[in-house]
Amino acid sequence: MPLLFNRPAKRGLYDFQVTRIILWKFAAGFLFVAISLFAVDRFCGLFFDEDYVVAQLALPPSEKIRYEARDFQFTVSTNRLGFRGPEFPLQKRLGVKRILVLGNSFTYGWGVDFELTWPHLLENELGALGIQVETANLATPGTSASEMISIAARSIPLLKPDLVIISVLQGGAVLTFNGGLNSKPDQERPTSVRSKLVTGLTYALPNYVSLLRAIRHRTVVARERSGADIRQAWQKEAKYFLGNMTDAQSQRYHALDPATAERFVNAALNIPVVEASIQNPDRFVETVRSEQMISDSMATIRSMFSEIRTISEANGAGVIAVSMPHGAYLGGGAAENIRRLGFNIPDVLSQDKSTEDQIFRAATGAHVKFISVLDDFQKANPDSLFIPFDGHFNGSGTTLYSQLLSKELFRLWPVLLNPKKQLQ
């Protein structure tokens, strides 16, 4: 009898010992693989230089897109770090301050070539005032508060700017963060299993992934999309929208200025802007009358200012919020240009300052300094500063804005570069 009872105990002990051996072998194998991968990653680091860094900080890197409409034509080229402009060094130049700019399509430079985007023009304006700077334009069309925070979290620690400028469109406290009116040339791309895997590997094997990206960047021809390709995509979008309108939307479409409707059906203007007007022609009115929407949006933008300020200060950068004038609130031909797109722009909106005050109060609540150039912008005949049948700044608009903003930045420059002084 004792033998019968001892056999299961011995068998159980044997199974436990076998299991323990297997687990030890598995752990040892896992440790060996981990150490090997770590060694490979460090080995790759020997061949990798910071100037080889390839990233999608804001836009897809190394991409060239041509946009052609009736009233504007421009080309967008992104560098290896994923924002508009030539290649941008990670290492700051001696004696040159670095400015990082966040914003939407007005800052991105929709409708103008890179040389006429206001962040780029700002370099020359500040240089003429005796301040040498280089700007990184991290703006994206149709952005949201959460997207701007994500871009800031990726780009500020990497680029180490001296100053971060958060640009917000007049009325943007409601418009930008509640559906938006700005063009969005590239729809958000779904996250694939491959991209998730690459993201995971980036944390585990940063040097290995960076080296692969650098090799790919140097060996693969930049992706290009022609004006004809974009026009075809716009025509397809316009046709789909027209085929799925409600009765009320159809009435609004047929009430459009004939020139606007003709441009829309032929994809000869900014398609999303007209779609927005047909869906809700009172968007601009809501920016001054919808108390609930204003309150919710201001809470969002205040939180965005606060989070970006925290990221900036953690990396030794100053931060400032700036507003950009919108034609809907300037009256005259600037407002008529927006009416022609299908929006309801009552005279009460002309010279409205409440939208500017929304941005100011949000910035104040987040302990971020605020700059406005609205008054001087309005004095300079705003009718000629916007793209017809569109509403974004043209070259004259971006030039004037950069000139006015540079003067205010120059006046506040010592304070802006000292985050502690900004809070006083």
N, C-alpha and C positions, 0 to 999 in steps of 0.2 A: 504493500500500500504506500509506503513513503516514496518509493520510486515513481509511482504513478503521479503523485502530487508534485514531485520535483521536476518532472520533464517540462511542464508548461513554463515553470519559472526559469529554467535554463534556456528554453526556447525564446522567451521574452527578453532575457538578458542578451542573448545572441543577436536578436533583431535590433535591439537598442544600440549595440556596439556597431553593427553594420550601418545603421542609419547615421550614427555619429561620424563614422568614417566617411560616408558619402557627403555629409554636410561639410565636414572639414575640407574634403577635396573640392567641393563646389566653392566654398569660401576662398580657398587658396587659389583656385582658378580665376575667380572673380577679381581677387586682389591682384593677381598677375596681369590680367587684362587691363585693370584700372591703371596699374603702374606703367604698363607698356603704352597705353594711350596717353598718359600724362607725359611720358618721355618723348613720344612722337610729337605731342603738341609743343613741348619746349624746344624740340629740335627744329620744328617748323618756324618757331619764333626767331631762330638764328638767321633765317632768310627773309624775314618780314620787316619792313620799315613802315613807320607811321604814315608816310606819304602814299603807301599802297592801300590804305584803308578804303574800302568800298562799302557804302551804307545807303539805306533808303530813309534818310532823316525826315524828309517831307514828301518827295516825289520819287518815282522810279528813276534810278541812276542811269546815266549814259543814254538818254533818250532824246530824240529830236522830232518835234511835231510842228507841222505847218498848218496855220489856221487862215482861211481866206473867206471873208464875208464881203458884202457890198460896200460897207463903209470902213472896213479895217482889214489889214493883213499883217500877220506877225508870225515869228518863229520862236518856239520854245525849245531851248537846249538845256539839258540838265548835266551837271558834273557827276563825278564818281560818288559824291556824298549825297546826291539826291536833292538838289535844289537848283534853281535857275542861275546861270552864270558860268564863267570859266572854272577850271580846276581851282580848288581852294585848299591852301596848305593848312595842316593842323597846327603847325608851329607858328606862333605869332611873330611878326616882324618887329625888330627893335625900334622903339619910338613910334609905333603905329598902334592906335587903339582899335579894338575890334568891337563892332556892333552887330548884334543878332536881332533880326526883325521877324516878328510873328504877325500874321494877319490873314485876310481873305483875298479875293480876286483883285481888289483895288490896290493892294500892296504887292501881290504876285505880279501884277502888270498885265492884266487881261486887255488885249487890244493893241499893245505896244511891244516893240522889240526890247531886248534886255537893256540896251543902252539908254532907253527912255523910262525904265522903271524908277520910281522915286527913291527906293533904297540905294540904287546905284548912283543916281544923281546926287544923293546926299553926300557921298564921298567927296565929290568935287566942290560942293558948296561949303562943307566944313573945312576942306583943305584951303579954300580961298580965305577963310577966316583964321587960318593958322593952326587948325587941329587936323592932324593926319589920322585918317581912319580907314578901315576896310569893313565892308558890310557883307553879311551873309543873309540872304533873303530866304527865310524859311516859310514864307507864306504859301498857302494852298487855296485854290478856288473852292467856294462852297464849304469852308471849314466850319467846325463846331467848337464849342468850349472844350469838350473832352479831347478832341483831336489836337487843339493847340497845346493843351497840357501835355499830351503824349509826345508831341514834337519837341516841346521844351525839355522834357525829361530825357529824351534821346540826344538832343543836340547841344544843350548847354554844358553838360559835363565833358563832352568830347571837344567842343570848339573853344571853351573857356573864354567867353566874351567879357569885355569890360563893362558893356552896357547892353541890356535887353530892352527893345522897344516893342510894346504890345499895341498894335494898331487896331482900332475898332471903327467901323463905318458909322457915320451919323445915322441913327435909327437902328444901328446894329445890335443894340441890347435886346431888341425884339426880333428884327429880321434875320440876323446871322444865326441866332441860336434857336429859332423857331421855324425851321424849314428853309429859310434863306431865299435870296433872289440872285445870288451870284452864280456865274457860269461854273459848271463842274465838268471840265473836258473829259476827265477819266472817272467813270463810275467806280465805286469801291469794289475792289477785286476780292472774291471769296477766298477765305483762307483754306489752302489745300493741305493734305496730309504731308506733302513734301515740305511746304513752307513751315509747318509746325515742327517737323523733324529738324530742319535747318535751324530754327529758333532754339530748339533744345540743345543741339550740338554747339551753337554759339556760346552758350553758358558753360558747357562742359569742356569744349576744345576751341577756345577763342582764336588761338594762333593758327590752328589747322584750317578752320573755316575762313578766317581772314585771308590766309594764303591762297586758298582755292578761289575765293572771290577776286582777289587781285589778279591771279592768272587768267581767270575767265574774262575779267574786265579788259585785260591787255590783249587778249586773243580773239574776242568776239567783236564783230562790227557793231557800232551803236545802232540801236533800234530806231528806225525812221518811219514816220507816217506822213504821207503827202497831204497837201491841201485837198486833193481829189478824194482821198480816202476819208478824211474828216467830213467833207461835204456830203459824201454818200451816207455816212453814219447819221449825220444831222437830218438828211432827207428821210431816212428810215424812221427816225424818232418822231419827226413832224407828222409823217403819214400815220404812224401808230396812234399818236395823240389825237389827230383829227378823226380817226375812226372809232375812238372810244370816248368821245365827249358826251356829257349829259346834255339835255335840252337847254338848260340855262347856260352852260359853257358854249354851246353852239351859237346861241344868240349873242353872247359876248364876242365870239370870234367874228361873226358876220358884221358886228358893229365896229370892228377895228378900223383904224385908218387904212385905206386901200393899199398904201405903200407898205405899211407894216404887214398886212395879210399877205401881200405878194412876196415880200422878203421871207416870211415865215414858211410858206408852202414850198418855196424854192431854196430853203435852208441858206438864206443869204444874210442872216443876222444871228444873234445869240438866242438860240431856240429856248433854253430853260427860262429866260426872263419873260418871254411872251406866254409860255405855258403857265408861269406863276400868275400873270395878270388875268388870264382866262379862268384859272381856278379860284382866285380871290383878288378881285380888283381893289379891295379896300385894305390891303396889307399896310400901306403907308399911313392910312388913317388910324389903323389900330395901334401904331407906334406912339400915338399921342392920346388916344381915347380909351383903349382897353386897359383899365387899371389892373385887372388880374394878370393879363399877359405881361404888362410892364413890370409888375411886382415879381412875378416868377422869373422873368428874364434877367432882371437886375440882380436877383439872388444868384443866378447861374454865373453871370459875368463877374460879380464880386468874388465868388468862390474861385473862378478861374484866375483873376488877378492875384488873389492871395496865394494860390498854389504855385503859380509861376514865380511870384516874388520869393517864396520859400526856396524854390529850386535855384533861383538866381543868386540869392544871398549865400546859400550853401556852397556855391562855387565862386564866391567873391565878386559877383557882378552886381552893378546897379540896375534898376528897372524903372521904366516909365511907361505910362499909358498915353497914347495920342489918339485924337479923333480925326476922321476924314470926312469932309463935307460931301453931301449927296445932293444931286440936282433936285430931288423931290421937295426939298425944304428951302430952296434958294429963290424960287419964283422966276418970273420971266421965261426966257427961252429954255433955261435949264430944266424948269418944271414942265414946260410944254413938251420937251423931249420925252419925259417919263409918261405924260398923258398919252402921247402918241403910241406908246407901247401897250396901252389898254388899261392903265391904272387910274383910279379915281384920285386926283390930286386937287382937292378944294383949295381955295385961296387962303384959308386959315393956316395951311401948312407953310405958306410962303414966309420965309424968314423965321421959322419956328426954332426956338432955342431949347424946348423941353427935351428933345432927343439928345442934345449935347449935354444937358444937365444930368440925364440918366447915366451917361458914361462917367461924368465927373463924380457923381455921388457913389457909384460903384467903386471907382478907384479910391476915393477918400475912405470908404468903408474898409477897403483892403490895405490901407496905408501905402498906397502907391501914388507917386506924383503924377499929375495930369497936365497935358499941354493941349491947348486948342488954338487953331489958326483960322477958325471959322469967320470971324469978323473981317480980317484982312483978305481972306479968300473971296468973300462976297463982294468986297469993294472992287475987285479986279475983273469985272464983267464976266461972271461965271457962265454966261451963255456960250462962250467959245471954248470952254475947258473940258467938255464932255464929248464922247463919241456919239454921233447921231444914230438914232434907232438902236441904242444900246444903254447908255447911262454911265459907263466907266470913264475914268479920266483918259483924255487923249494926251498927246505929247506935251501940249501947252499946259494941261492940268497937272501932270506929274512934275513938270519943271517948276511951276509956281508953288506947288505943295512942298517940294524939296527946299526951295528957297526960303519959304516962310518957316518951315520946321527947323531948318539949320540955324536960323537966327535965335529961336527959342532955346534950342539945345546949347548953343554957344553961351547964352546968358546963364543957363543953369548948369553948365558943364562940370564945375568942381563938385557941386552937390550930387549930381547924377552918378558920379563915379565912386561915391562914398555911401554905401547902403545905410550905415549908421546915421549919417546926417539926414538922409531922406525921411527917417522916422521921427525926427525932431520937429 
